[in-house]
Amino acid sequence: MGFDIDGRLVIGLASSALFDLDESDKVFRVKGERAYRVYQREHQHQPLRPGVAYPFVRRLLALNALAPDNPPVEVVLLSHNDPDTGLRVFKSIEHYGLGMTRAVFLQGRSPHDYIPAFNISLFLSANEADVREAVAKGFPAGLVLRSYAADDAEDDELRLAFDFDGVLADDEAEAVYQSGDLDQFKQYERERVDQPHSPGPLQGFLSKIAQIQQLEQARAESDPGYQPRLRVAIVTARNAPAHERVINTMRSWEIMVNDAFFLGGVEKRRVLEVLKPHIFFDDQRLHLDAAAEISPAVHIPFGIANRQP
């Protein structure tokens, strides 16, 4: 019997997002592929250090305990390595007890063309070229930025934070803001307050997250001792009156978020320092470069905010 990949939340993950590959990448760059192959074989029993997306992935996979016989989350490794050099990554996955068993190894080639084959709702990588190519093809992809945020391993809660425009929604409103002034943008949103935004690159990912939240709610109703772990926040530069269209859009998608911050120009970092998300998605590096010091951050290179001049 085949494994049903379509009904689950599937994450595609490059090894560069999951683990710290600085040392082995340096061997490849300085000494070449042959030396890299020898290095990986010699160190294949030495686990790689956790990378930026590790706290997010570990907590996400832990949610499979909600339905062990039909786990809602699947994480697939998508790698530039061949199977030989990639063995160290799989052994590291095993060392940390991550429930990842599926992988794609493509020696020296970008793996993003396999995103539809695995029904992937989010592809994460530290390779900027891979991510930009994936987004250009309409795939949901994000660039994991270097972060020095510490992971509270004792905390089982999974906190996700999303910018709205250019991430959950398309860049329609962002285009208006970029081409005019703030008053023009607010008037545009006021006139379309009951017209839902079109989905952005991560709307499908959030929809699958919302389904898992429903599983948690059902579990909490049947087991009063269960405390839901997933918590979702929107952190946006919008404020009133532009907030109302966001709420109406979420209603039209039948998605409920736990928290929303309509900041109106207040620096996002100030909120993120308190919220401490395990991953934060935004389409503008301006917000992310500051945020990466306090939380794992992912750049979504989509829309007008990311077009080359």
Secondary structure, 3 states (H helix, E strand, C coil): CCCCCCCCEEEEECHHHHECCHHHHHHHHHHCHHHHHHHHHHCCCCCCCECCCHHHHHHHHHHHHHCCCCCCEEEEEEECCCHHHHHHHHHHHHHCCCCCCEEEECCCCCCHHHCHHHCCCEEEECCHHHHHHHHHCCCCEEEECCCCCCCCCCCCCEEEEECCECCCECCHHHHHHHHCCHHHHHHHHHHCCCCCCCECCCHHHHHHHHHHHHHHHHHHHHCCCCCCCEEEEEEECCCCCCHHHHHHHHHHCCCCCCEEEECCCCCHHHHHHHHCCCEEEECCHHHHHHHCCCCCEEECCCCHHHCCC
